[in-house]
Every structure is written in C-alpha cells, then in structure tokens.
Amino acid sequence: MRFRQCEIRDVPLDFFSFHVYSDYPYRKGEANPLTTMMPPSFYMDNIRSVKQKLEAEGRLHLELHITEWNFSMYDRNLVHDTMFMAPFVIYHALTTLGSIHALAFWTFTDVFEESPVPPAHFYGGFGLVNRDGLRKPGYYAFQLLHQLGDRIVAQGDGYIATTSDDGRLRILLYHYVHVDHLYASGDWSGLSETNRYSVFEERGDKAFRITIEGLAGRYKLTSYTLDREHGSVFDEWVRLGAPAAMTEEEIEYLRGRSGPEMTTEWIDGQELWQKELVLPPHGVLLLAFDRQY
C-alpha cells in the first residue's frame, strides 16, 4: 500500500476498498497455469491482512469496503449457478459482519459490459440473476438475510438468530459445504453442463435442535426452505430436461419454480418450543416468528 503520494499532495482518504474472490491464480510466467480455490477462511484472512497493513501505515481508522466479492473471478464458473451460492453468500455475509463497513457482491446480473453473453441459459455467470431474468439461489440468500432483525441473540456454526423491537424473531440456518481438494487444486474436470455437484466435499446432512423459551401470546411461524429440491432454478432447469434454447413458456415455468418454498403454522403461548431440523448440503432455512396482536 502506498499512501506517500496522498500525503505529498494532501489528498484526504475517506475509506479503503478492495476485492476478494476465492480464486488464487498463479502469477504469469509460472509453470503451473491452474487456479487454486482458497478455503472459506480466505475472506477473513484478507480482511485481517489489510487491517495489519493499514495499521502499519497509521491508517487503521479508515473504513473498509469490499467493493467486489464472489466465489470465482471467472465469469464462466459453472458453480455460480448452483445451490452452493446461497450458503456461500450467507456464510461470508455473517462471518465478515462487524469487521468491514460494506460488502458489495459482484454482480447483480450475468449480463454486464465486460464480457459477451453466451447463448447458454446457465453458463456460470457472476450474477444473482441469469440472462433470462431468472433468480439464482444467491439472490434469495440476500432476500433471506434482509429479513433478519437488528439485534443478534445467538450465532454459531450454520445459524444466526435475531430479534427486533416489533417482536419479530428470525432464525436463519444454512449448511455450507466447500469445494473438494481436487477442484480447489485447479482440476475442474468434474464439472459439466448438468452435473455440477460432484466437485464438493462429501458431507452429510446437518442437524439443528432449536429451543425457544417464552413465546408468550400467539405467533405465526413462516418457514422458507431453499435447497436443491426447493427453489434452485438451475436444478429445476435440469429436471425440466436442461433445454438448450428455452421457450417463453419454459422460462415462465422456471420463474414460478425459483425461490424458497413457504409454509406457515400457528404457535399459541408455548413456554418451551422445540424442533429438530435437518438441512441437506447447500440447504438454507429461515424461520420467521411474528407476534400476532
């Protein structure tokens, strides 16, 4: 980091911005051309590294803004369309919470000016929305995060619980599964147009036991389930037969099939509410408790 020119020219700095992706490409000229995918801790490692360098320059007071982040910096990475992206977004949004001032995902749509748009419907673009306007799992990850309240009451491995002044209680569960060693080392041969889940670590389901005390009064519980069987538009496209050139009818069908499955139930004055919940790999579940007056 070079701040000397700012000091010489008396240029004030309001913030420091940087980008983070999971790729760690080899430098030009190195014999090995493959790209390494870094572990989930890579994002926080980068934040800590930047803070250490800012501290050495006497600039630790500057706001930190990650103005680009995604899984891969390659906009043809087929993983970008999969259900993996929902827990990926949630994991990093929650892990970095409080350590930076802003976290700007790159990018909203697969269609952007830096790269031509190929004819394929799901080609691994950066976006939360594909070329047809179909919302991918990453889009719904942000939608579910938006429902969280402003006070964290519990947070841990794969979960966060929040409350709000209006009596809303939100519990967000997610099952993050990273790519396996072979893929992380640069071997993408396990990926194909329709087979995109063989490159992840072998993990079973993730179990949660939820216990809530003192739900005085009447509550409406709305559950939002997002996984490969519920609302992942890429997986729905595969089940549709993976048509290479979709009709308007097929696109509309997929639009109606994307997004979390929603169920509701009523809870009346339970002093102790308990439930066992199980998420498959890449699964996400939001429990929304709303007090009824």
Secondary structure, DSSP 8 states (H G I E B T S, - for coil): ---HHHHHTT----EEEEEEESEEE--TT-S---EEE--TTHHHHHHHHHHHHHHHTT-TTSEEEEEEEES-S-TT-GGGGSTTHHHHHHHHHHHTTTT-SEE--S-SBS--TTS---S-S-S--S-SB-TTS-B-HHHHHHHHHHT--SEEEEEETTEEEEE-TTS-EEEEEE----B-HHHHTT--TT--SS--STTB-----EEEEEEEEEEEEEEEEEEEEEBTTBB-HHHHHHHTT--SS--HHHHHHHHHH-S-EEEEEEEEEEEEEEEEEEE-TT-EEEEEEEEE-
